[in-house]
Amino acid sequence: MGLDASVMCNCFRLGRTSEPPVPREWLHIDNDGYWSLKPEHDSDDLFYKVYEWEQTCCEHPEMRYASEHIANWAGYRLFQQALGRVGWERFPVFDHELPHANGGQMEAVTAALALRELDEFRRVTDVGSNVCLVDTATGEVIQEHVAVYEGRFILSGQSGLHAGLDRTGFFIRDHGTKAELFRATRFRQTILDPDSDPYGPEPSLVRFEDLDTGRTVECRIAVCGKAIPWPGGRMQDDKGRYGFDRPAELHVEVRAERSTDYEYILGPLERVFRASVDTGNPVRWG
């Protein structure tokens, strides 16, 4: 889950599509920026006919000149944090126009200004620092502190526990009582029943051990690392679920960040902004 964006093509306006299943004058661009039936002609039957036509009516699948997954929500919030550290006054378009959720549009004239702000962000290079949870064995960053989530990256409704990190370490809290059950800057997690189904009705039992004090706690949440193949080599199982590595030892550290760390989101944003400028059509968020 996360933020997506697309830009409509101009093929219908330019007469480059196959003929629609309804008279052309029955179609208009709706409030979300898509070709759809005018209200007076709308019906379930015609809606599905128009929808099917749009999938293959021109060289652009679904009539999308561009379509991008911008980032998952955590990655998107981290980008917003970085903009804030540099200074929102340098990015007025991003401050006003970046969405808070899927939905809404950015006009082409604004997308042109947003491209300048992307260039401005790339020129900054040093964008401050952030608290990170690191796989001690590999040095790989597993999670970063997201301020709007109060550092939490595990919210387990089944166990009632939340876990996250801040400048004083990794923590596990009881969501109901707010009691802090565990805190450490260096810790080991041990899966006590490694053959259990991590997606089953009772998740794996995990022991967390503070490597500085020896204090331990056992619970049914685990810190996951990168996606790894399931037995047989597939990345997703029959239910479409990913498997994840669960690092044995982790630690919290503050790491400096550069604008190049955010290319995962700068690239998709640049592509949809340029598509908007090229076509004159707005960016559709969602």
C-alpha positions in Angstrom: 0.0 0.0 0.0 1.1 3.5 -0.6 0.8 6.5 -3.0 0.3 6.0 -6.7 0.0 8.5 -9.5 -1.0 8.6 -13.2 -1.5 11.0 -16.1 -4.2 10.6 -18.7 -3.2 10.4 -22.4 -4.7 12.6 -25.1 -5.6 9.9 -27.5 -9.4 10.3 -27.2 -9.2 14.0 -27.9 -6.9 13.5 -30.9 -9.1 10.7 -32.4 -6.4 8.0 -31.8 -8.7 5.5 -30.0 -11.0 2.9 -31.2 -14.6 3.9 -31.2 -16.2 3.9 -27.7 -19.2 1.6 -27.0 -21.4 4.7 -26.5 -21.7 8.0 -28.5 -18.6 10.1 -27.9 -20.7 13.0 -26.6 -21.9 10.8 -23.7 -18.3 10.9 -22.2 -16.7 13.6 -20.2 -13.7 13.9 -17.8 -15.0 13.4 -14.3 -13.9 15.1 -11.1 -11.2 12.5 -10.6 -9.7 13.2 -14.0 -10.9 10.1 -15.9 -13.1 9.7 -19.0 -16.5 8.5 -17.8 -20.1 8.6 -18.7 -22.0 11.8 -18.1 -24.4 11.3 -15.2 -27.5 11.3 -17.4 -26.2 8.4 -19.3 -24.6 6.4 -16.5 -25.7 2.8 -15.7 -24.0 -0.3 -14.5 -24.1 -2.0 -17.9 -22.7 1.0 -19.8 -20.1 1.7 -17.1 -18.6 -1.8 -17.5 -18.6 -1.5 -21.3 -16.8 1.9 -21.1 -14.4 0.5 -18.6 -13.5 -2.5 -20.8 -13.1 -0.3 -23.8 -10.6 2.0 -21.9 -8.3 -0.9 -21.2 -7.2 -1.4 -24.8 -8.7 1.5 -26.9 -5.3 3.1 -27.6 -1.6 2.5 -27.3 -1.7 3.5 -23.6 -3.1 0.7 -21.4 -6.1 2.1 -19.5 -5.5 5.4 -21.3 -2.7 6.2 -19.0 0.2 8.2 -20.6 2.1 7.5 -17.4 1.4 5.4 -14.3 3.8 5.2 -11.3 3.9 3.7 -7.8 5.4 6.7 -6.0 6.3 5.0 -2.7 4.8 3.1 0.2 3.5 5.3 2.9 6.5 5.0 5.2 8.8 6.0 2.3 6.6 8.9 1.4 6.5 10.2 5.0 10.3 9.9 5.2 10.6 12.1 2.0 8.3 14.7 3.6 10.5 14.6 6.8 13.6 15.2 4.7 11.9 18.2 2.9 11.0 19.6 6.4 14.6 19.2 7.6 15.9 21.1 4.6 13.1 23.7 5.0 9.6 23.8 3.6 10.1 27.4 2.6 12.4 26.1 -0.2 9.6 23.8 -1.5 6.3 25.8 -1.5 4.8 23.6 -4.3 5.5 20.4 -2.4 4.3 22.0 0.8 1.0 22.9 -0.7 0.4 20.3 -3.4 1.8 16.9 -2.2 -1.2 14.9 -1.1 -1.9 13.5 2.4 -3.7 10.5 1.0 -4.6 9.0 -2.3 -7.0 11.2 -4.3 -6.9 14.7 -5.8 -5.0 16.2 -8.7 -2.0 18.4 -9.5 -2.4 20.7 -12.6 0.1 20.6 -15.3 1.3 24.1 -14.7 2.0 23.2 -11.1 3.8 20.0 -12.1 6.2 22.2 -14.1 7.0 24.1 -10.9 7.3 20.8 -9.0 10.0 19.7 -11.4 12.1 22.7 -10.3 11.7 21.7 -6.7 12.9 18.2 -7.5 16.0 19.7 -8.9 16.4 22.0 -5.9 16.1 19.0 -3.5 18.7 17.1 -5.5 21.1 20.0 -5.3 20.9 20.1 -1.5 22.8 16.7 -1.1 23.0 16.9 2.7 19.5 16.4 4.1 20.4 15.9 7.8 20.1 12.6 9.7 17.6 10.1 11.0 17.4 7.3 13.5 17.7 3.9 11.9 17.3 0.3 13.0 20.2 -1.7 11.5 20.8 -5.4 10.8 24.1 -5.7 12.7 25.4 -8.6 10.6 24.9 -6.8 7.2 24.8 -3.1 8.1 21.5 -2.9 6.2 18.9 -0.4 7.4 15.8 -2.2 8.3 13.6 0.7 9.5 13.8 4.4 9.9 12.1 6.7 12.4 8.9 8.2 10.9 7.8 11.1 13.1 4.1 11.1 12.1 4.0 7.4 13.2 5.7 8.3 16.5 8.5 5.9 15.4 6.2 2.9 15.4 6.6 0.4 12.5 4.8 -2.7 14.1 1.2 -2.3 15.1 -0.1 -5.8 16.0 -3.8 -5.9 16.7 -3.6 -9.6 17.5 -1.0 -9.2 20.3 -2.0 -5.6 21.3 1.7 -4.6 21.0 3.4 -1.8 19.1 7.1 -1.6 18.3 9.3 1.2 17.0 12.4 3.2 17.5 13.4 6.7 18.6 16.7 8.4 19.6 17.0 6.3 22.8 16.4 2.9 21.2 14.1 0.2 20.0 10.9 -0.2 22.1 8.0 -2.6 22.5 4.9 -1.2 24.2 1.5 -2.5 25.2 -0.9 -0.4 23.1 -3.7 -0.7 25.7 -1.8 0.2 28.9 1.0 2.2 27.2 3.4 0.3 29.3 6.9 -0.1 27.8 7.8 -3.8 27.9 11.3 -3.6 26.3 13.8 -1.0 25.2 17.4 -1.5 23.9 19.9 0.1 21.6 21.5 -3.3 20.8 19.4 -6.5 20.9 19.0 -10.0 19.7 15.8 -11.6 18.6 15.4 -15.4 18.7 12.5 -17.2 17.1 11.6 -19.8 19.7 9.3 -21.8 17.4 10.9 -21.4 13.9 8.7 -23.9 12.2 5.5 -22.0 13.1 3.5 -20.2 10.4 4.3 -16.4 10.7 0.9 -15.7 9.2 -0.9 -18.3 11.2 -3.5 -17.8 14.0 -0.7 -17.7 16.6 2.4 -16.0 15.2 5.9 -17.1 16.2 7.0 -16.7 19.8 10.1 -14.4 19.9 12.6 -13.6 22.7 14.1 -10.1 22.6 17.4 -9.8 24.6 19.0 -6.5 25.4 22.7 -7.1 24.6 23.9 -4.4 27.1 21.8 -5.4 30.1 20.8 -9.0 29.4 17.1 -8.1 30.0 14.7 -10.2 28.0 11.0 -10.3 27.0 9.0 -12.8 25.1 6.1 -11.9 22.8 4.5 -12.7 19.5 5.9 -10.0 17.2 9.2 -10.0 15.3 11.3 -7.5 13.4 11.4 -8.3 9.7 14.1 -7.5 7.3 14.2 -7.9 3.5 11.9 -10.1 1.5 13.2 -13.6 0.9 12.0 -16.5 -1.3 9.6 -19.1 0.0 10.6 -22.7 -0.1 10.6 -23.5 -3.9 12.0 -20.2 -4.8 8.9 -18.1 -5.2 8.8 -14.6 -3.8 5.0 -14.9 -3.1 3.0 -17.8 -1.8 -0.4 -19.0 -3.2 -2.1 -16.2 -1.2 0.2 -13.5 -2.6 2.1 -13.1 0.7 5.8 -12.3 0.9 8.3 -14.0 3.2 10.8 -12.0 5.2 14.1 -12.4 6.8 14.2 -11.9 10.5 17.6 -10.7 11.5 19.2 -12.2 14.6 21.0 -9.1 15.9 20.0 -5.4 15.4 21.0 -2.0 16.8 19.9 1.6 16.6 22.1 4.3 15.2 21.8 7.8 13.8 22.8 8.0 10.1 23.5 11.0 7.9 21.3 11.2 4.8 21.8 12.6 1.3 19.3 13.5 -1.3 20.4 10.5 -3.4 18.9 8.3 -0.7 15.5 9.5 -1.9 15.8 8.5 -5.6 13.3 5.8 -4.9 10.6 8.5 -4.8 12.3 11.3 -6.8 12.4 9.2 -10.0 8.7 8.3 -10.0 7.7 11.8 -9.1 9.8 13.2 -11.9 8.3 10.8 -14.5 4.7 11.7 -13.6 5.4 15.5 -13.5 7.1 15.3 -16.9 4.2 13.4 -18.3 1.8 16.0 -17.0 3.8 18.8 -18.6 4.0 16.9 -21.9 0.3 16.2 -22.1 -1.1 19.3 -20.3 -3.1 16.8 -18.2 -3.1 16.8 -14.4 -1.3 14.3 -12.2 -4.0 12.1 -10.6 -3.0 10.9 -7.1 -4.3 7.4 -6.4 
